[in-house]
């Protein structure tokens, strides 16, 4: 039997191994950022802790249900037929096994002064799902999942009348009610935009209102007031008795989240913001199946197909995807914590910082989506819109978040719970949208009504922001571009300096969920393609990795079997979330660390309590407070 000293030594060894193992397997983000030179940034944490019972939406006096909201939007548009148009678009989506999902959305179009023939031609020629299927047939999904050299943007083909075309997307996730409130208010404001209507709303700022109206005279605004209607309808449904279940294709699974108000993905459990081709089916190390399932194939969902068809016809120069859950303004990429080092991205970041200070008092985290939001994401809307459609400006706005709420307080975490706060946020983000349009119209983002590789004097004069995803290479490029715009230094030397700074931008591949190396033969089906429209769809191992050697998904009639998809995903989610497959699973267990700490504490107590006694020494008396007072 071990002596008390021996027990103590053993306990210390166990806890040391446990702590080493627990921290060895976690990807050390801070260390990785330091190694590649990612600079520290401002990430405000906004919110207050709320105790149960958690609030629920007030559908009578504060928030509007989808059908009520949609009816009001139709009435607004029909009240201004000269400048506005609304149409309902439908898609069947991909039939996966027994799982089908049809969806529709409204597209609202506004053009001040009257809808031009070019605008009407674009919106009236929005194609069917065949547009999507043709693209899928012509593009190898394996190329897009790994973002290799074969990836090409869809060429712009429609002649334009020189007007700026912008798309705003609201309601991509069901629980983000505040976004559709902003969307409805934005539509109403545009329908009656004039000096008389805008001045009282925006503090009688005549300079701002005049710049907005001037920009709107030369802009076509497209708005999707609610993209993910099926999720929104679940959010509006009262909770039933017993454990809450959700769909994963056609399988019912018990939800981690207790209320329908928490619904993020569509009705069959697919997140539209993970269903796009670029890095589709690559899963971050923090992947949550219930929240981030990317679907049985890229562009399988009607929501993403509908937006694809809109972009294909409208060919916008700027897109804003509006979300909630925090305060933020992000630019691509979502798949990396390092911002794109281009003139457009750097100018966009400076302008976002200016808007953040003006409209949100600096509450927003600004920068690369894969850094500022706190995690990387794959298969996202904005990454594909930027790369696949070649849209120069693709921004994500996070318009509200109580970041101190519990994750299951889904209403309060994603939406204002007080009427005055909701009204303030709706007004401010609508003002931000209008000012963003003025920036685009003035050519302040390179590549949109301005040269793609230059800063304007106005952008160059803005202060350097403390934003996320920057390295010294970005800072040097930004300073060089500012020098060129303001005429400082030798032009050739500064141009060479900028080119070298951009070329020296570091890269960082974040850890992803690794496939299990050894799969039983009976667990994997023969390698097949998922029909003509999804050729070569396989999962990339990392952001630039190969997909060879992966288990395939059983296919029936050109589409994956639902059961095989679900089982395949469950296996993947259960695997170790590591940055290297060489780490030990046993050493990576936090439970071992906790056990070790507990063990050493108890052992020390045993040693102190009985060790001195067994050695014949008396433990010295320790004074207590009540001994001396």
C-alpha atoms as one frame of an Amber mdcrd trajectory, in Angstrom:
protein
   0.000   0.000   0.000   1.349   3.459  -0.928   2.457   5.831   1.797   0.829
   9.249   2.004   3.931  10.779   0.382   3.650   8.268  -2.447  -0.026   9.117
  -2.967   0.884  12.801  -3.152   3.581  12.229  -5.783   1.218  10.049  -7.847
  -1.508  12.678  -7.675   0.844  15.416  -8.834   1.894  13.243 -11.788  -1.745
  12.550 -12.763  -2.741  16.208 -12.670   0.338  17.276 -14.666  -0.422  14.731
 -17.379  -4.081  15.739 -17.366  -3.384  19.454 -17.719  -0.816  18.793 -20.457
  -3.203  16.559 -22.356  -6.185  18.868 -22.056  -4.282  21.845 -23.367  -2.183
  19.969 -25.920  -5.095  18.980 -28.093  -6.809  22.357 -28.163  -5.739  24.533
 -31.050  -4.015  27.436 -29.341  -5.659  30.255 -31.266  -3.809  33.060 -29.521
  -0.440  31.419 -30.120  -1.277  30.720 -33.766  -2.379  34.330 -34.264   0.856
  35.567 -32.712   2.966  33.290 -34.881   1.505  34.620 -38.134   1.397  38.174
 -36.825  -2.351  38.833 -36.478  -2.692  42.076 -34.567  -4.852  42.562 -31.472
  -8.207  44.195 -32.127 -11.134  45.795 -30.363 -13.900  43.261 -29.601 -16.463
  44.936 -27.292 -18.706  42.587 -25.355 -22.097  44.256 -25.117 -24.997  43.169
 -22.946 -26.267  42.407 -19.458 -26.922  39.079 -17.782 -30.578  38.082 -17.639
 -31.925  35.638 -15.082 -34.777  33.177 -15.688 -37.575  33.251 -16.556 -36.275
  34.378 -19.918 -38.289  36.844 -21.988 -40.395  35.890 -25.005 -41.369  38.088
 -27.958 -44.361  40.383 -27.607 -46.148  39.681 -30.888 -48.898  42.200 -30.202
 -47.021  45.395 -29.314 -43.375  44.969 -30.316 -42.566  42.330 -32.940 -44.617
  41.335 -35.980 -45.304  37.808 -37.104 -44.193  36.941 -40.610 -47.612  36.928
 -42.293 -48.547  40.287 -40.772 -45.204  41.770 -41.751 -45.406  40.437 -45.311
 -48.916  41.821 -45.764 -47.787  45.295 -44.658 -44.800  45.166 -47.035 -47.086
  44.344 -49.972 -49.303  47.299 -49.015 -46.309  49.644 -48.888 -45.017  48.544
 -52.283 -48.446  48.652 -53.899 -48.791  52.214 -52.589 -45.779  53.318 -54.670
 -45.984  51.332 -57.939 -43.912  53.856 -59.878 -40.740  53.337 -57.817 -41.271
  49.925 -56.234 -41.887  46.335 -57.293 -42.444  43.138 -55.319 -42.515  39.549
 -56.511 -42.728  36.132 -54.917 -40.097  33.584 -55.990 -40.339  29.830 -55.351
 -37.958  26.876 -55.350 -38.357  23.139 -54.812 -34.875  22.500 -53.448 -33.121
  19.120 -53.696 -34.998  15.935 -52.892 -32.682  14.031 -50.533 -33.981  10.534
 -49.857 -37.463  11.142 -48.440 -36.646  14.694 -47.407 -38.054  17.495 -49.530
 -38.340  21.194 -48.801 -40.050  23.857 -50.885 -39.733  27.513 -50.038 -40.500
  30.989 -51.300 -39.339  34.512 -50.608 -40.284  38.065 -51.514 -37.959  40.311
 -53.513 -38.632  44.040 -53.138 -37.046  46.440 -55.639 -36.793  50.214 -55.235
 -35.569  52.743 -57.795 -36.090  56.409 -56.964 -37.718  58.361 -59.753 -39.199
  55.287 -61.412 -38.323  51.711 -62.344 -36.131  51.732 -65.459 -36.512  49.288
 -68.333 -33.156  47.746 -67.410 -34.299  47.134 -63.836 -37.603  45.641 -64.954
 -35.807  43.416 -67.470 -33.474  42.123 -64.765 -36.156  41.279 -62.205 -38.587
  39.867 -64.763 -35.940  37.543 -66.199 -34.946  35.880 -62.916 -34.610  32.249
 -63.953 -35.815  29.001 -62.433 -33.852  26.436 -60.451 -32.439  25.286 -63.806
 -30.002  28.216 -63.536 -28.579  26.650 -60.387 -28.530  23.111 -61.786 -26.731
  24.275 -64.934 -24.038  25.931 -62.822 -23.646  22.808 -60.676 -23.272  20.664
 -63.792 -20.614  22.975 -65.200 -18.598  23.256 -61.977 -16.823  20.556 -60.018
 -17.873  20.817 -56.372 -14.555  19.304 -55.334 -12.835  22.398 -56.739 -15.107
  24.716 -54.789 -14.857  22.700 -51.552 -11.083  23.116 -51.639 -11.053  26.576
 -53.292  -8.364  25.503 -55.745  -7.036  27.152 -58.899  -9.979  25.912 -60.988
 -12.457  28.141 -59.151 -13.751  30.929 -61.391 -16.246  33.744 -60.796 -19.411
  33.766 -62.874 -18.797  36.356 -65.621 -21.063  39.385 -65.701 -23.137  39.302
 -68.847 -26.050  41.750 -68.587 -25.515  45.293 -69.887 -26.145  47.918 -67.233
 -27.340  51.478 -67.266 -24.546  52.570 -64.975 -26.641  52.493 -61.825 -25.410
  51.050 -58.568 -27.197  47.791 -57.690 -27.273  46.716 -54.041 -28.926  43.718
 -52.343 -29.889  43.549 -48.647 -30.790  40.154 -47.115 -32.764  39.877 -43.860
 -34.031  36.912 -41.847 -31.530  34.254 -42.913 -31.877  32.623 -39.479 -35.297
  32.203 -37.904 -34.568  33.450 -34.381 -33.102  36.780 -35.554 -36.391  38.697
 -35.409 -34.811  42.131 -35.186 -33.387  41.765 -38.696 -36.794  41.530 -40.356
 -37.953  44.535 -38.321 -35.038  46.503 -39.798 -35.919  45.188 -43.265 -39.570
  46.253 -43.051 -38.685  49.715 -41.747 -36.067  50.122 -44.482 -38.656  49.322
 -47.166 -41.151  51.772 -45.683 -38.521  54.525 -45.435 -37.471  54.068 -49.065
 -41.088  54.143 -50.263 -41.522  57.709 -49.024 -37.906  58.950 -49.193 -37.767
  62.740 -49.431 -36.212  65.666 -47.622 -39.434  66.156 -45.650 -39.663  62.540
 -44.441 -35.983  61.880 -43.742 -35.001  65.080 -41.926 -37.112  64.469 -38.773
 -35.877  60.864 -38.536 -32.195  61.741 -38.839 -31.890  64.736 -36.510 -32.441
  67.353 -39.242 -29.039  66.529 -40.715 -29.540  68.166 -44.119 -26.074  67.262
 -45.408 -26.709  63.563 -44.676 -30.211  63.569 -46.166 -29.091  65.352 -49.332
 -26.242  62.852 -49.858 -28.661  59.936 -49.340 -31.189  61.241 -51.862 -28.450
  61.974 -54.390 -27.164  58.413 -54.063 -30.671  56.912 -54.282 -31.250  58.788
 -57.548 -28.546  56.598 -59.063 -29.121  53.316 -57.194 -31.385  50.286 -57.449
 -32.007  48.716 -54.034 -33.085  45.054 -53.844 -34.373  43.746 -50.496 -35.230
  40.224 -49.337 -37.265  40.970 -46.171 -37.189  37.349 -44.899 -35.040  34.675
 -46.518 -35.686  31.715 -44.214 -39.462  31.644 -43.805 -39.726  28.033 -42.623
 -37.446  28.699 -39.640 -39.319  31.881 -38.843 -42.628  30.009 -38.743 -41.125
  27.529 -36.264 -39.990  30.441 -34.083 -43.564  31.760 -34.081 -44.996  28.370
 -33.028 -45.664  27.799 -29.330 -43.635  25.100 -27.623 -45.350  21.794 -27.033
 -45.096  19.447 -24.045 -42.106  17.170 -23.542 -38.599  17.389 -25.023 -38.297
  19.557 -28.101 -37.351  17.757 -31.322 -36.059  19.166 -34.593 -35.610  17.843
 -38.105 -32.341  16.694 -39.615 -33.523  15.999 -43.151 -36.370  13.533 -42.434
 -35.089  12.281 -39.078 -36.378  13.649 -35.767 -33.664  14.403 -33.208 -33.915
  15.779 -29.663 -32.843  19.414 -29.617 -30.151  20.884 -27.404 -32.247  24.044
 -27.268 -35.423  24.073 -25.173 -37.632  26.410 -27.213 -38.806  26.963 -30.786
 -37.579  30.531 -30.431 -34.064  29.095 -30.824 -34.613  27.786 -34.377 -31.731
  28.829 -36.643 -31.712  26.494 -39.701 -34.597  25.840 -42.068 -37.384  23.337
 -41.429 -35.274  20.327 -42.401 -32.310  21.366 -40.280 -30.055  22.906 -42.938
 -28.358  26.243 -42.293 -28.665  28.354 -45.471 -25.455  30.113 -44.448 -23.480
  26.851 -44.722 -25.058  25.594 -47.960 -22.999  27.582 -50.487 -20.316  25.907
 -52.666 -17.129  27.621 -51.438 -15.662  25.256 -48.813 -19.018  23.515 -48.589
 -19.061  20.589 -46.123 -15.796  21.598 -44.473 -16.534  21.760 -40.754 -14.789
  23.947 -38.213 -13.500  22.359 -35.004 -16.468  23.921 -33.157 -19.052  22.512
 -35.591 -22.558  22.018 -34.147 -24.694  19.626 -36.156 -28.040  21.075 -35.080
 -27.012  24.639 -35.901 -24.597  24.426 -38.839 -25.505  21.432 -41.002 -24.634
  22.422 -44.563 -27.142  20.138 -46.255 -26.900  16.975 -48.379 -25.223  18.918
 -51.194 -24.100  22.440 -52.001 -27.032  24.628 -53.091 -29.447  21.878 -52.079
 -31.754  24.285 -50.250 -34.480  26.410 -51.850 -33.357  29.467 -49.872 -29.843
  29.427 -51.357 -31.128  28.541 -54.836 -33.488  31.513 -54.792 -30.719  33.942
 -53.856 -28.414  32.394 -56.479 -31.063  33.071 -59.125 -31.499  36.685 -57.960
 -27.758  37.379 -58.065 -27.399  35.719 -61.447 -29.957  38.088 -62.962 -29.442
  41.299 -60.979 -25.608  41.134 -60.874 -25.214  43.439 -57.838 -22.025  45.312
 -57.006 -22.687  45.155 -53.263 -24.504  42.768 -50.909 -25.274  43.138 -47.198
 -26.383  40.055 -45.232 -28.053  41.206 -42.009 -27.901  39.016 -38.884 -28.069
  39.364 -35.106 -26.325  37.717 -32.160 -23.669  40.354 -31.513 -22.742  43.856
 -32.632 -20.531  43.615 -35.691 -19.643  44.539 -39.263 -17.644  41.946 -41.169
 -16.070  41.450 -44.570 -14.865  38.227 -46.215 -13.421  35.803 -45.592 -15.466
  33.799 -43.109 -13.196  30.779 -43.659 -10.041  32.489 -42.344  -9.237  34.842
 -39.467  -6.990  36.903 -41.764  -8.623  39.640 -43.797  -8.233  39.820 -47.558
  -5.410  42.260 -48.255  -6.908  44.229 -51.127  -7.652  47.890 -51.616 -11.395
  47.161 -51.498 -11.227  45.200 -48.228  -9.002  47.764 -46.518 -11.201  50.679
 -47.606 -14.322  48.798 -46.547 -12.821  48.223 -43.105 -12.030  51.905 -42.638
 -15.544  52.897 -43.716 -17.159  50.278 -41.454 -15.218  51.684 -38.511 -16.472
  55.165 -39.338 -20.094  53.949 -39.569 -19.665  52.055 -36.300 -18.616  55.198
 -34.465 -21.326  57.365 -36.045 -24.315  55.074 -35.656 -23.422  52.566 -32.909
 -21.052  54.523 -30.630 -18.278  52.004 -31.317 -20.228  48.975 -30.050 -19.442
  46.854 -33.119 -16.552  44.499 -33.672 -15.217  45.222 -37.161 -13.010  43.142
 -39.454 -12.639  39.783 -41.173 -15.651  37.543 -40.586 -13.491  34.555 -39.617
 -11.890  36.556 -36.802 -14.390  39.176 -35.665 -17.276  36.765 -35.060 -15.039
  34.550 -32.926 -14.864  31.487 -35.193 -14.303  30.485 -38.810 -17.179  29.205
 -40.940 -17.337  27.363 -44.250 -19.862  27.287 -47.067 -21.127  30.772 -46.231
 -23.241  33.128 -48.293 -20.840  36.073 -48.374 -17.733  34.042 -49.199 -19.441
  32.581 -52.261 -21.068  35.850 -53.316 -17.657  37.523 -53.200 -15.767  34.714
 -54.980 -18.453  33.033 -57.076 -20.295  36.113 -58.323 -17.331  38.480 -58.084
 -19.245  40.988 -55.930 -16.659  43.566 -54.758 -18.453  44.377 -51.493 -20.109
  41.569 -49.504 -20.667  42.605 -45.900 -22.219  40.869 -42.891 -23.916  43.079
 -40.334 -24.727  41.807 -36.845 -27.268  44.363 -35.706 -27.890  43.347 -32.079
 -26.675  40.902 -29.462 -26.802  40.539 -25.715 -23.472  38.779 -25.480 -23.859
  38.127 -21.755 -27.022  36.064 -22.212 -27.094  32.309 -21.817 -27.099  30.396
 -25.096 -30.613  29.051 -24.445 -32.011  32.578 -23.877 -32.454  32.774 -27.630
 -34.886  35.661 -27.763 -32.895  37.954 -25.469 -29.527  36.969 -26.923 -30.507
  37.828 -30.503 -33.171  40.528 -30.106 -33.900  43.650 -28.064 -36.421  42.920
 -25.330 -37.434  46.548 -24.742 -39.540  48.494 -27.240 -37.500  51.697 -27.041
 -34.272  49.798 -27.624 -35.759  48.008 -30.635 -36.909  51.321 -32.098 -33.445
  52.841 -31.596 -31.634  49.932 -33.240 -34.035  49.786 -36.188 -33.562  53.511
 -36.829 -29.765  53.430 -36.461 -29.160  50.425 -38.705 -31.479  51.843 -41.354
 -29.465  55.045 -41.239 -26.304  52.965 -41.529 -27.717  51.209 -44.620 -28.469
  54.553 -46.251 -25.003  55.923 -45.505 -23.432  52.699 -46.783 -25.241  53.302
 -50.079 -23.786  56.827 -50.222 -20.276  55.427 -49.726 -20.801  52.951 -52.544
 -22.243  55.629 -54.809 -19.309  57.966 -54.147 -16.859  55.251 -55.201 -15.255
  55.007 -51.766 -14.919  51.212 -52.023 -12.383  50.493 -54.792 -13.842  48.554
 -57.705 -17.314  50.067 -57.332 -17.591  53.191 -59.476 -13.844  53.696 -58.955
 -10.488  52.015 -59.816 -10.073  48.645 -58.077  -6.552  49.271 -56.762  -6.696
  52.781 -55.323  -7.922  54.624 -52.254  -9.892  57.841 -52.628  -8.607  60.889
 -50.763 -11.550  60.622 -48.370 -10.765  57.008 -47.435  -7.046  57.765 -47.171
  -7.801  60.561 -44.708  -9.758  58.298 -42.352  -7.858  57.144 -39.231  -6.354
  53.665 -39.107  -8.934  51.475 -37.364  -8.394  48.877 -34.651 -10.107  46.051
 -36.512  -9.840  42.273 -36.503  -7.907  40.146 -38.971  -5.095  42.573 -39.734
  -1.365  41.871 -39.891   1.577  44.203 -40.433   1.212  43.453 -44.144  -2.311
  44.914 -44.093  -1.175  47.979 -42.149   1.698  48.573 -44.571  -0.572  48.189
 -47.598  -3.112  50.553 -46.049  -0.452  53.190 -45.352   1.016  52.844 -48.819
  -2.400  53.217 -50.472  -3.087  56.275 -48.329   0.257  57.819 -49.322  -0.558
  57.293 -53.002  -4.032  58.828 -52.654  -2.710  61.867 -50.787   0.354  62.332
 -53.020   2.921  61.528 -50.361   6.296  60.077 -51.363   7.525  58.719 -54.674
   4.678  57.137 -56.644   6.691  54.206 -58.063   8.281  53.421 -54.699   4.933
  53.563 -52.881   3.257  51.377 -55.515   6.022  48.778 -55.171   5.723  48.998
 -51.385   1.972  48.291 -51.557   2.442  45.365 -53.957   5.097  43.802 -51.713
   2.959  44.296 -48.608  -0.011  42.571 -50.214   2.139  39.735 -51.548   3.611
  39.104 -48.089   0.227  38.604 -46.386   0.460  35.471 -44.222  -2.042  32.622
 -44.338  -3.415  30.490 -41.527  -5.382  27.276 -41.990  -7.584  26.732 -38.981
  -8.271  23.225 -37.620 -11.266  21.374 -39.017 -13.050  18.214 -37.997 -10.905
  15.366 -39.275 -12.417  12.322 -40.884 -11.758   9.037 -39.111  -8.753   7.419
 -40.746  -9.943   3.843 -40.614 -13.472   3.111 -41.724 -14.877  -0.357 -41.692
 -15.519  -1.579 -45.191 -19.134  -2.258 -44.444 -19.649   1.321 -43.192 -18.735
   2.944 -46.489 -20.455   2.649 -49.806 -18.660   2.502 -53.132 -17.484   5.884
 -54.362 -20.217   7.520 -56.423 -21.218  10.943 -57.592 -24.327  12.631 -56.238
 -26.076  12.925 -59.591 -25.175  15.052 -62.598 -25.946  18.267 -60.785 -23.564
  17.639 -57.856 -20.558  16.063 -59.516 -17.665  15.124 -57.270 -19.116  16.416
 -54.022 -16.691  15.359 -51.319 -15.513  16.882 -48.071 -12.194  18.708 -48.031
  -9.962  17.717 -45.130  -8.765  21.265 -44.516  -9.183  24.615 -46.159  -6.762
  23.589 -48.851  -6.691  19.853 -48.342  -7.521  16.817 -50.357 -10.722  14.871
 -50.065  -9.291  11.548 -51.155  -9.926   8.514 -48.997 -13.144   9.807 -47.451
 -16.168   7.632 -46.890 -18.808   8.288 -49.468 -22.519   8.805 -48.887 -24.967
   6.201 -50.102 -26.828   7.452 -53.134 -30.266   6.522 -54.371 -31.658   7.868
 -57.636 -28.965  10.512 -57.869 -29.412  11.899 -54.340 -27.935  10.872 -50.987
 -29.856   8.532 -48.715 -31.177  10.503 -45.742 -30.213   7.815 -43.257 -26.678
   7.589 -44.599 -26.282  11.392 -44.455 -27.452  11.557 -40.842 -25.350   8.612
 -39.690 -22.319   9.941 -41.543 -22.694  13.324 -39.827 -23.141  11.795 -36.399
 -19.878   9.889 -36.825 -18.089  13.061 -37.877 -19.386  15.114 -34.972 -18.313
  12.472 -32.464 -14.701  12.472 -33.613 -11.966  14.340 -31.763 -11.909  18.071
 -32.510  -8.142  18.431 -32.899  -5.596  20.349 -34.911  -3.435  17.254 -35.422
  -4.381  13.603 -35.620  -1.275  12.664 -33.597  -2.708  13.950 -30.322  -3.883
  11.408 -27.779  -7.630  11.269 -27.186  -7.134  10.139 -23.606  -4.788  12.999
 -22.785  -7.198  15.411 -24.421  -9.986  14.795 -21.956 -10.907  17.713 -19.757
 -12.589  15.256 -17.423  -9.166  13.730 -16.703  -7.833  17.159 -15.828 -10.717
  17.809 -13.436 -10.271  14.351 -11.898  -6.565  15.016 -11.464  -7.089  18.307
  -9.706  -9.672  16.744  -7.404  -7.383  13.798  -6.723  -4.399  15.953  -5.783
  -6.568  18.114  -3.491  -7.903  15.080  -1.621  -4.438  13.503  -1.479  -2.950
  16.654  -0.020  -5.654  16.682   2.626  -4.914  13.032   3.483  -1.219  13.796
   3.657  -1.720  16.791   5.929  -4.271  15.018   8.098  -2.464  11.730   8.614
   1.083  12.143   7.354   2.485  13.955  10.363   0.664  11.608  12.708   2.191
   8.474  11.146   5.696   9.953  11.259   5.436  10.794  14.955   5.596  14.552
  14.396   2.951  16.907  15.666   1.347  19.276  13.213   1.966  22.874  14.309
  -1.066  24.762  15.507  -2.493  27.185  12.919  -4.103  30.338  14.243  -7.646
  31.104  13.232  -9.341  34.490  13.250 -11.428  33.746  16.312  -8.273  32.780
  18.201  -6.896  36.332  18.218  -9.922  38.599  18.197
